[in-house]
Amino acid sequence: MAGVAHTPYLEKRPSGYFFRRRLPTAWLEISNPGQSSALCLSLRTEVLSEAKILVARLTALTDAAFALTTERPVDHLKPEHVALLTEMARFQIAAHESLRACAGRSRSAIDPPSWNLFTKWRSAWA
């Protein structure tokens, strides 16, 4: 568990790994009163290396969203914007899960023909 202790926003729970990050105080004023003060999402994995990849992506996503609120006034933000950030994070998790499911298939089943042509072109110029 030493890897979890040094990875910000990553939590290990009995059901698997979770991404948990506090919302900035400016966001607390616009979110629904019943919501908690943190964004907490299941990463749907029990594999530490996959959890670290997802946490890095979600950290970048939330960093960008939070940076916008520090650069500009947040008077125009609504609870829907907090919900949008949550849905974008859930999409990242679902996309990673789909890629993981496809990884067991052969590479030709995953890659479109155009990718195969690109690979041949790139190797010809290398």
The 8 nearest C-alpha neighbors of each residue, nearest first, counted from 0:
[[1, 2, 3, 4, 11, 47, 5, 10],
 [0, 2, 4, 3, 5, 6, 47, 11],
 [3, 1, 0, 4, 5, 6, 47, 51],
 [4, 2, 6, 0, 5, 1, 9, 10],
 [3, 5, 1, 2, 6, 0, 7, 9],
 [6, 4, 3, 2, 7, 1, 9, 0],
 [7, 5, 3, 4, 9, 2, 8, 51],
 [6, 8, 9, 5, 4, 3, 54, 10],
 [7, 9, 19, 18, 20, 6, 10, 54],
 [10, 8, 18, 7, 6, 17, 3, 19],
 [11, 9, 17, 16, 18, 12, 8, 3],
 [10, 12, 16, 15, 17, 9, 13, 3],
 [11, 13, 15, 14, 16, 10, 17, 45],
 [12, 14, 15, 11, 16, 45, 10, 17],
 [13, 15, 12, 16, 45, 11, 43, 41],
 [16, 14, 45, 12, 13, 44, 11, 43],
 [15, 17, 11, 10, 42, 45, 12, 44],
 [18, 16, 41, 10, 42, 40, 9, 19],
 [17, 19, 9, 40, 8, 39, 54, 10],
 [20, 18, 39, 8, 38, 17, 9, 40],
 [21, 19, 38, 37, 8, 22, 39, 18],
 [20, 22, 37, 36, 38, 23, 19, 39],
 [21, 23, 37, 36, 26, 24, 20, 27],
 [24, 22, 26, 25, 21, 27, 65, 36],
 [23, 25, 27, 26, 22, 28, 36, 21],
 [26, 24, 23, 27, 28, 73, 29, 68],
 [27, 25, 23, 24, 29, 28, 22, 30],
 [26, 28, 24, 30, 25, 29, 36, 22],
 [27, 29, 26, 25, 30, 24, 31, 32],
 [30, 28, 26, 27, 78, 77, 31, 76],
 [31, 29, 78, 27, 28, 26, 32, 81],
 [30, 32, 33, 34, 78, 29, 27, 28],
 [33, 31, 34, 30, 35, 27, 28, 29],
 [32, 34, 31, 35, 30, 36, 27, 78],
 [35, 33, 31, 32, 36, 30, 37, 27],
 [34, 36, 37, 33, 38, 32, 27, 31],
 [35, 37, 22, 21, 27, 34, 38, 23],
 [38, 36, 21, 22, 20, 35, 39, 19],
 [37, 39, 20, 19, 21, 40, 22, 36],
 [38, 40, 19, 18, 37, 20, 17, 41],
 [41, 39, 18, 17, 42, 19, 38, 89],
 [40, 42, 17, 43, 16, 18, 39, 15],
 [41, 43, 17, 44, 16, 92, 40, 50],
 [44, 42, 41, 15, 16, 45, 92, 96],
 [43, 45, 42, 46, 15, 16, 50, 49],
 [44, 46, 15, 16, 47, 43, 50, 14],
 [47, 45, 44, 49, 48, 50, 16, 15],
 [46, 48, 50, 49, 51, 45, 16, 3],
 [47, 49, 51, 50, 46, 52, 53, 45],
 [50, 48, 52, 51, 47, 46, 53, 44],
 [49, 51, 47, 53, 48, 52, 54, 46],
 [50, 52, 54, 48, 49, 53, 55, 47],
 [53, 51, 49, 55, 50, 54, 56, 48],
 [54, 52, 56, 50, 55, 51, 57, 49],
 [53, 55, 51, 57, 56, 52, 58, 50],
 [54, 56, 58, 52, 53, 57, 51, 59],
 [57, 55, 53, 59, 58, 54, 60, 52],
 [58, 56, 60, 54, 59, 55, 61, 88],
 [57, 59, 55, 61, 60, 56, 54, 62],
 [60, 58, 62, 56, 57, 61, 63, 55],
 [61, 59, 57, 63, 58, 62, 56, 64],
 [60, 62, 64, 58, 63, 59, 65, 57],
 [63, 61, 59, 65, 60, 64, 58, 66],
 [64, 62, 66, 61, 60, 65, 59, 67],
 [65, 63, 61, 67, 66, 62, 60, 68],
 [64, 66, 62, 68, 67, 63, 61, 69],
 [67, 65, 63, 69, 68, 64, 62, 70],
 [66, 68, 70, 65, 64, 69, 71, 63],
 [67, 69, 65, 71, 66, 70, 73, 72],
 [68, 70, 66, 67, 71, 65, 72, 73],
 [71, 69, 67, 68, 66, 72, 65, 73],
 [72, 70, 68, 69, 67, 73, 66, 74],
 [73, 71, 74, 68, 70, 69, 75, 67],
 [74, 72, 76, 75, 68, 71, 25, 26],
 [73, 75, 76, 72, 77, 29, 71, 25],
 [74, 76, 73, 77, 72, 29, 71, 80],
 [77, 75, 73, 74, 80, 29, 78, 79],
 [76, 78, 79, 80, 29, 75, 30, 81],
 [77, 79, 30, 81, 80, 29, 31, 82],
 [80, 78, 82, 77, 81, 83, 76, 30],
 [81, 79, 83, 82, 78, 77, 76, 84],
 [80, 82, 84, 78, 83, 79, 85, 30],
 [81, 83, 79, 85, 80, 84, 86, 78],
 [84, 82, 80, 86, 85, 81, 79, 87],
 [85, 83, 87, 81, 82, 86, 88, 80],
 [84, 86, 82, 88, 83, 87, 89, 81],
 [85, 87, 89, 83, 88, 84, 90, 82],
 [88, 86, 90, 84, 89, 85, 83, 91],
 [87, 89, 91, 85, 90, 86, 57, 84],
 [90, 88, 86, 92, 91, 87, 93, 85],
 [89, 91, 87, 93, 88, 92, 94, 86],
 [92, 90, 88, 94, 89, 93, 95, 87],
 [91, 93, 89, 95, 90, 94, 42, 96],
 [94, 92, 96, 90, 95, 91, 97, 89],
 [95, 93, 97, 91, 96, 92, 90, 98],
 [94, 96, 98, 92, 93, 97, 99, 91],
 [95, 97, 93, 99, 94, 98, 92, 100],
 [98, 96, 100, 94, 99, 95, 93, 101],
 [99, 97, 101, 95, 100, 96, 102, 94],
 [98, 100, 96, 102, 97, 101, 95, 103],
 [101, 99, 97, 98, 102, 96, 103, 104],
 [102, 100, 98, 103, 99, 104, 97, 109],
 [103, 101, 99, 104, 100, 98, 105, 106],
 [102, 104, 101, 100, 105, 99, 106, 98],
 [105, 103, 102, 101, 106, 108, 109, 100],
 [104, 106, 108, 107, 103, 109, 102, 101],
 [105, 107, 109, 108, 110, 104, 102, 103],
 [108, 106, 110, 109, 105, 111, 112, 115],
 [109, 107, 106, 105, 110, 104, 111, 101],
 [108, 110, 106, 107, 111, 105, 101, 104],
 [111, 109, 107, 108, 114, 106, 112, 115],
 [110, 112, 113, 114, 109, 115, 107, 108],
 [113, 111, 115, 114, 116, 110, 107, 117],
 [112, 114, 116, 115, 111, 117, 110, 118],
 [115, 113, 117, 112, 116, 111, 110, 118],
 [114, 116, 118, 112, 117, 113, 119, 111],
 [117, 115, 113, 119, 114, 118, 120, 112],
 [116, 118, 114, 120, 115, 119, 121, 113],
 [117, 119, 115, 121, 116, 120, 114, 122],
 [118, 120, 116, 122, 117, 121, 123, 115],
 [121, 119, 117, 123, 118, 122, 116, 124],
 [120, 122, 118, 124, 123, 119, 117, 125],
 [121, 123, 125, 119, 124, 120, 118, 117],
 [124, 122, 120, 121, 125, 119, 118, 117],
 [125, 123, 121, 122, 120, 119, 118, 117],
 [124, 122, 123, 121, 120, 119, 118, 117]]
